[in-house]
Amino acid sequence: MPSFHLGVLKTDYTSMAVIYSCKDVLDMFYFEFAWIVSRKRSLPRQVVREAMAVLQREDICVSDMDTADQTRCD
């Protein structure tokens, strides 16, 4: 199993972070992951927009990102 290094692109150290990872495996596969993580179950839309802007400034494609609905988790 290949290892992945995570990079924190932005954080406010209290409530959210933008995390990115990429890995080339045997010059055959390229994996790219990005997360906007929060200590709460949801983030204000403005915070999400700012996080997406951070990813876009780093030339990370955000068009295929999905939202994980965490509001109903116990």
N, CA, C and O atoms as a MOPAC input file, in Angstrom:
PM7 MOZYME 1SCF
protein

 N      0.84500 1    -1.17300 1     0.00000 1
 C      0.00000 1     0.00000 1     0.00000 1
 C      0.89200 1     1.23900 1     0.00000 1
 O      1.72700 1     1.39400 1     0.89100 1
 N      0.72900 1     2.12600 1    -0.98900 1
 C      1.56100 1     3.32400 1    -1.03500 1
 C      1.19600 1     4.29800 1     0.07800 1
 O      0.04900 1     4.36600 1     0.51800 1
 N      2.19200 1     5.04200 1     0.51900 1
 C      1.92000 1     6.05600 1     1.53800 1
 C      1.56100 1     7.37100 1     0.86000 1
 O      1.97400 1     7.64000 1    -0.26800 1
 N      0.79400 1     8.17500 1     1.56100 1
 C      0.37300 1     9.47100 1     1.05900 1
 C      0.79300 1    10.53400 1     2.05500 1
 O      0.62400 1    10.37000 1     3.26300 1
 N      1.33000 1    11.60600 1     1.55000 1
 C      1.67800 1    12.73900 1     2.39200 1
 C      0.56600 1    13.76700 1     2.29300 1
 O      0.08700 1    14.06700 1     1.19900 1
 N      0.16100 1    14.30000 1     3.41400 1
 C     -0.90000 1    15.29200 1     3.45800 1
 C     -0.29500 1    16.67700 1     3.65700 1
 O      0.63600 1    16.85900 1     4.44100 1
 N     -0.84100 1    17.64300 1     2.93400 1
 C     -0.41500 1    19.02100 1     3.10200 1
 C     -1.59100 1    19.87500 1     3.53500 1
 O     -2.66500 1    19.80600 1     2.93700 1
 N     -1.39600 1    20.67100 1     4.56100 1
 C     -2.43400 1    21.59400 1     5.01500 1
 C     -2.24300 1    22.89500 1     4.24600 1
 O     -1.24500 1    23.59300 1     4.42700 1
 N     -3.21000 1    23.21700 1     3.38400 1
 C     -3.12300 1    24.41900 1     2.56200 1
 C     -3.63400 1    25.65500 1     3.28900 1
 O     -3.18700 1    26.77100 1     3.02500 1
 N     -4.56900 1    25.44700 1     4.20200 1
 C     -5.11800 1    26.55300 1     4.98700 1
 C     -5.77600 1    25.97900 1     6.23400 1
 O     -6.38300 1    24.90900 1     6.20100 1
 N     -5.64500 1    26.70400 1     7.32000 1
 C     -6.35800 1    26.34600 1     8.53700 1
 C     -6.53100 1    27.59600 1     9.39600 1
 O     -5.72500 1    28.52500 1     9.33400 1
 N     -7.57900 1    27.60300 1    10.18700 1
 C     -7.72800 1    28.69000 1    11.15300 1
 C     -7.38500 1    28.17600 1    12.55900 1
 O     -7.53600 1    28.90100 1    13.54300 1
 N     -6.92500 1    26.92800 1    12.64600 1
 C     -6.46200 1    26.29000 1    13.88200 1
 C     -7.54600 1    26.05200 1    14.91900 1
 O     -7.25700 1    25.53100 1    15.99600 1
 N     -8.77300 1    26.41500 1    14.62600 1
 C     -9.83300 1    26.19100 1    15.60900 1
 C    -11.05200 1    25.49000 1    15.03500 1
 O    -11.71400 1    24.73700 1    15.74800 1
 N    -11.37000 1    25.71800 1    13.75300 1
 C    -12.63000 1    25.16900 1    13.26800 1
 C    -12.56000 1    24.47500 1    11.90900 1
 O    -13.41800 1    23.64000 1    11.62300 1
 N    -11.56800 1    24.78500 1    11.05200 1
 C    -11.54500 1    24.16900 1     9.72700 1
 C    -10.13400 1    24.09500 1     9.17500 1
 O     -9.22300 1    24.78500 1     9.63400 1
 N     -9.97700 1    23.21500 1     8.15000 1
 C     -8.70000 1    23.10200 1     7.44700 1
 C     -8.97000 1    22.64500 1     6.02000 1
 O     -9.95300 1    21.95500 1     5.74800 1
 N     -8.08100 1    23.04100 1     5.11600 1
 C     -8.09400 1    22.57300 1     3.73000 1
 C     -6.86000 1    21.68800 1     3.58500 1
 O     -5.73600 1    22.13900 1     3.80900 1
 N     -7.07200 1    20.43100 1     3.21100 1
 C     -6.00200 1    19.44100 1     3.15900 1
 C     -5.91100 1    18.88000 1     1.74600 1
 O     -6.92600 1    18.67900 1     1.07900 1
 N     -4.67500 1    18.62900 1     1.29700 1
 C     -4.44700 1    18.12700 1    -0.06000 1
 C     -3.40400 1    17.02200 1    -0.03300 1
 O     -2.46400 1    17.05000 1     0.76200 1
 N     -3.58800 1    16.04500 1    -0.91800 1
 C     -2.61700 1    14.97100 1    -1.06700 1
 C     -2.61900 1    14.49400 1    -2.51200 1
 O     -3.66700 1    14.45500 1    -3.15600 1
 N     -1.45400 1    14.13500 1    -3.01700 1
 C     -1.37400 1    13.52800 1    -4.34600 1
 C     -0.28900 1    12.47000 1    -4.32300 1
 O      0.63800 1    12.52900 1    -3.51600 1
 N     -0.41400 1    11.50200 1    -5.21800 1
 C      0.54400 1    10.40600 1    -5.25100 1
 C      0.58400 1     9.81000 1    -6.64400 1
 O     -0.45300 1     9.50700 1    -7.23500 1
 N      1.78900 1     9.64500 1    -7.16200 1
 C      2.01900 1     8.93700 1    -8.41600 1
 C      2.43400 1     7.51900 1    -8.04600 1
 O      3.38900 1     7.32800 1    -7.29300 1
 N      1.72400 1     6.52600 1    -8.57100 1
 C      2.00700 1     5.13900 1    -8.24000 1
 C      2.55300 1     4.43500 1    -9.47700 1
 O      1.83600 1     4.23100 1   -10.45700 1
 N      3.81600 1     4.07200 1    -9.41900 1
 C      4.49700 1     3.32200 1   -10.48400 1
 C      4.38900 1     3.99000 1   -11.85400 1
 O      4.41800 1     3.30300 1   -12.87500 1
 N      4.26800 1     5.29000 1   -11.89100 1
 C      4.10900 1     6.02900 1   -13.15100 1
 C      2.92200 1     5.54100 1   -13.97600 1
 O      2.85500 1     5.79000 1   -15.18000 1
 N      1.98800 1     4.85000 1   -13.33200 1
 C      0.81000 1     4.32500 1   -14.03500 1
 C     -0.46400 1     5.00400 1   -13.56000 1
 O     -1.38800 1     5.21700 1   -14.34500 1
 N     -0.51700 1     5.34000 1   -12.28800 1
 C     -1.71400 1     5.91900 1   -11.70100 1
 C     -1.33300 1     7.19100 1   -10.95300 1
 O     -0.25400 1     7.29600 1   -10.36900 1
 N     -2.23600 1     8.13500 1   -10.98700 1
 C     -2.02500 1     9.38100 1   -10.25500 1
 C     -3.27400 1     9.64300 1    -9.43000 1
 O     -4.37600 1     9.75300 1    -9.96800 1
 N     -3.09400 1     9.74100 1    -8.13900 1
 C     -4.20100 1     9.97300 1    -7.23500 1
 C     -4.08900 1    11.37800 1    -6.65500 1
 O     -3.00200 1    11.82900 1    -6.29500 1
 N     -5.22200 1    12.05800 1    -6.56900 1
 C     -5.26200 1    13.39800 1    -6.03200 1
 C     -6.47500 1    13.49700 1    -5.11100 1
 O     -7.59100 1    13.15000 1    -5.50100 1
 N     -6.25100 1    13.96900 1    -3.89700 1
 C     -7.31800 1    14.07100 1    -2.91200 1
 C     -7.29700 1    15.45600 1    -2.29600 1
 O     -6.22800 1    16.02600 1    -2.08000 1
 N     -8.46000 1    15.99400 1    -2.01400 1
 C     -8.57200 1    17.26600 1    -1.31300 1
 C     -9.76900 1    17.18800 1    -0.37400 1
 O    -10.81200 1    16.63100 1    -0.71500 1
 N     -9.59900 1    17.75000 1     0.80200 1
 C    -10.65700 1    17.75600 1     1.80300 1
 C    -10.79500 1    19.14600 1     2.39600 1
 O     -9.81200 1    19.86300 1     2.58200 1
 N    -12.01100 1    19.50300 1     2.68400 1
 C    -12.29500 1    20.67000 1     3.50900 1
 C    -12.91500 1    20.07600 1     4.76500 1
 O    -14.03300 1    19.56200 1     4.73100 1
 N    -12.19500 1    20.14600 1     5.85500 1
 C    -12.64400 1    19.48400 1     7.07700 1
 C    -13.00900 1    20.51600 1     8.13300 1
 O    -12.49500 1    21.63500 1     8.15500 1
 N    -13.92000 1    20.09300 1     9.01000 1
 C    -14.44800 1    21.00500 1    10.01700 1
 C    -14.62600 1    20.27900 1    11.33300 1
 O    -14.80500 1    19.06200 1    11.36100 1
 N    -14.57700 1    21.01700 1    12.40500 1
 C    -14.87100 1    20.43900 1    13.71700 1
 C    -16.37900 1    20.32200 1    13.94500 1
 O    -16.82100 1    19.60600 1    14.84400 1
 N    -17.16300 1    21.02400 1    13.13300 1
 C    -18.61900 1    20.95700 1    13.22100 1
 C    -19.16300 1    20.16100 1    12.04500 1
 O    -18.42300 1    19.83200 1    11.11800 1
 N    -20.43100 1    19.85600 1    12.08000 1
 C    -21.04600 1    19.04800 1    11.03500 1
 C    -21.28100 1    19.79500 1     9.74200 1
 O    -21.51000 1    19.17500 1     8.70300 1
 N    -21.22800 1    21.10900 1     9.78400 1
 C    -21.38600 1    21.89700 1     8.56300 1
 C    -20.58600 1    23.18400 1     8.70300 1
 O    -20.22700 1    23.60500 1     9.80300 1
 N    -20.32000 1    23.78700 1     7.56300 1
 C    -19.59100 1    25.04700 1     7.52200 1
 C    -20.45100 1    26.09600 1     6.82800 1
 O    -21.24800 1    25.75600 1     5.95400 1
 N    -20.30700 1    27.34100 1     7.19300 1
 C    -21.00300 1    28.39300 1     6.45200 1
 C    -20.55100 1    28.39400 1     4.98500 1
 O    -19.39900 1    28.08200 1     4.68500 1
 N    -21.45100 1    28.74100 1     4.09600 1
 C    -21.13500 1    28.73900 1     2.65800 1
 C    -19.93200 1    29.61000 1     2.33400 1
 O    -19.12600 1    29.25900 1     1.47200 1
 N    -19.80300 1    30.73700 1     3.01600 1
 C    -18.67600 1    31.63500 1     2.74800 1
 C    -17.34200 1    30.94900 1     3.06300 1
 O    -16.36800 1    31.13100 1     2.33300 1
 N    -17.29100 1    30.17800 1     4.12300 1
 C    -16.07200 1    29.45900 1     4.48900 1
 C    -15.74900 1    28.40900 1     3.42300 1
 O    -14.58900 1    28.23600 1     3.05000 1
 N    -16.76700 1    27.71500 1     2.93700 1
 C    -16.56400 1    26.71700 1     1.88200 1
 C    -16.05900 1    27.40100 1     0.61100 1
 O    -15.14900 1    26.89100 1    -0.04300 1
 N    -16.63600 1    28.54200 1     0.25700 1
 C    -16.17400 1    29.28000 1    -0.93400 1
 C    -14.71700 1    29.68800 1    -0.79200 1
 O    -13.94500 1    29.57100 1    -1.74300 1
 N    -14.33500 1    30.16200 1     0.38000 1
 C    -12.94500 1    30.55300 1     0.61700 1
 C    -12.01500 1    29.34500 1     0.52100 1
 O    -10.92100 1    29.44400 1    -0.03400 1
 N    -12.44200 1    28.22600 1     1.05200 1
 C    -11.63400 1    27.00200 1     0.98400 1
 C    -11.48200 1    26.53100 1    -0.45500 1
 O    -10.39300 1    26.12300 1    -0.86100 1
 N    -12.54700 1    26.58400 1    -1.22100 1
 C    -12.48100 1    26.20400 1    -2.63400 1
 C    -11.54700 1    27.14000 1    -3.39600 1
 O    -10.82000 1    26.69800 1    -4.28600 1
 N    -11.55900 1    28.40900 1    -3.05900 1
 C    -10.67200 1    29.37500 1    -3.70600 1
 C     -9.20800 1    29.04200 1    -3.41900 1
 O     -8.35500 1    29.20900 1    -4.29100 1
 N     -8.91000 1    28.57800 1    -2.21300 1
 C     -7.54500 1    28.16900 1    -1.87200 1
 C     -7.11200 1    27.02600 1    -2.78600 1
 O     -6.00200 1    27.03700 1    -3.31800 1
 N     -7.98900 1    26.04400 1    -2.96400 1
 C     -7.66400 1    24.90700 1    -3.83400 1
 C     -7.46200 1    25.36600 1    -5.27700 1
 O     -6.51700 1    24.93900 1    -5.94000 1
 N     -8.33700 1    26.22400 1    -5.75600 1
 C     -8.23100 1    26.70000 1    -7.13100 1
 C     -6.95400 1    27.50400 1    -7.35500 1
 O     -6.34600 1    27.40000 1    -8.42100 1
 N     -6.53800 1    28.29700 1    -6.38000 1
 C     -5.28300 1    29.04700 1    -6.50600 1
 C     -4.08300 1    28.12800 1    -6.63400 1
 O     -3.05800 1    28.50400 1    -7.20300 1
 N     -4.21300 1    26.92300 1    -6.10300 1
 C     -3.13700 1    25.92900 1    -6.19900 1
 C     -3.30500 1    25.03400 1    -7.43800 1
 O     -2.64100 1    24.00500 1    -7.55700 1
 N     -4.19100 1    25.43100 1    -8.35200 1
 C     -4.48000 1    24.66800 1    -9.58400 1
 C     -5.00000 1    23.26400 1    -9.30100 1
 O     -4.67400 1    22.31800 1   -10.01800 1
 N     -5.79700 1    23.13700 1    -8.26700 1
 C     -6.44000 1    21.87500 1    -7.92500 1
 C     -7.87500 1    21.94500 1    -8.41700 1
 O     -8.62300 1    22.84800 1    -8.04400 1
 N     -8.25300 1    21.00100 1    -9.24700 1
 C     -9.59700 1    20.98400 1    -9.83300 1
 C    -10.62700 1    20.66500 1    -8.74000 1
 O    -10.51400 1    19.66100 1    -8.03800 1
 N    -11.61400 1    21.52300 1    -8.61500 1
 C    -12.65100 1    21.32300 1    -7.59800 1
 C    -13.98500 1    20.91800 1    -8.21000 1
 O    -14.96400 1    20.72900 1    -7.48700 1
 N    -14.03700 1    20.78300 1    -9.53000 1
 C    -15.32000 1    20.52600 1   -10.20200 1
 C    -15.90600 1    19.15800 1    -9.84800 1
 O    -17.12200 1    18.98100 1    -9.91400 1
 N    -15.07700 1    18.20100 1    -9.47700 1
 C    -15.58000 1    16.86400 1    -9.15200 1
 C    -15.73100 1    16.62400 1    -7.65400 1
 O    -16.00400 1    15.50400 1    -7.22400 1
 N    -15.55300 1    17.67700 1    -6.86300 1
 C    -15.67700 1    17.49300 1    -5.41900 1
 C    -17.14000 1    17.28900 1    -5.03000 1
 O    -18.04900 1    17.88700 1    -5.60600 1
 N    -17.33600 1    16.43100 1    -4.04000 1
 C    -18.66400 1    16.14900 1    -3.51300 1
 C    -18.76600 1    16.65200 1    -2.08000 1
 O    -17.76700 1    16.76300 1    -1.36900 1
 N    -19.97600 1    16.94900 1    -1.67900 1
 C    -20.25100 1    17.33300 1    -0.30400 1
 C    -20.71000 1    16.11100 1     0.46500 1
 O    -21.58100 1    15.37400 1     0.00200 1
 N    -20.14300 1    15.89400 1     1.61300 1
 C    -20.58300 1    14.80600 1     2.49400 1
 C    -21.52600 1    15.40100 1     3.51500 1
 O    -21.13300 1    16.26100 1     4.30300 1
 N    -22.77400 1    14.94900 1     3.50500 1
 C    -23.77800 1    15.45600 1     4.44300 1
 C    -23.54400 1    14.82000 1     5.81200 1
 O    -23.78200 1    13.62700 1     6.00200 1
 N    -23.08100 1    15.61800 1     6.74800 1
 C    -22.79700 1    15.14100 1     8.09200 1
 C    -23.84700 1    15.58200 1     9.10500 1
 O    -23.69200 1    15.33700 1    10.30100 1
 N    -24.90700 1    16.22800 1     8.64200 1
 C    -25.86800 1    16.82200 1     9.57300 1
 C    -26.71100 1    15.77800 1    10.28400 1
 O    -27.28800 1    16.07600 1    11.33000 1
 N    -26.80200 1    14.58000 1     9.76200 1
 C    -27.66000 1    13.55900 1    10.39500 1
 C    -26.86200 1    12.50300 1    11.14500 1
 O    -27.42000 1    11.48800 1    11.56300 1
 N    -25.57200 1    12.72600 1    11.32100 1
 C    -24.73200 1    11.76300 1    12.04400 1
 C    -24.97400 1    11.90300 1    13.54400 1
 O    -25.05000 1    13.01200 1    14.07300 1
 N    -25.09100 1    10.78200 1    14.20800 1
 C    -25.24200 1    10.77900 1    15.66900 1
 C    -23.90100 1    10.70400 1    16.34300 1
 O    -23.82700 1    10.69100 1    17.57200 1

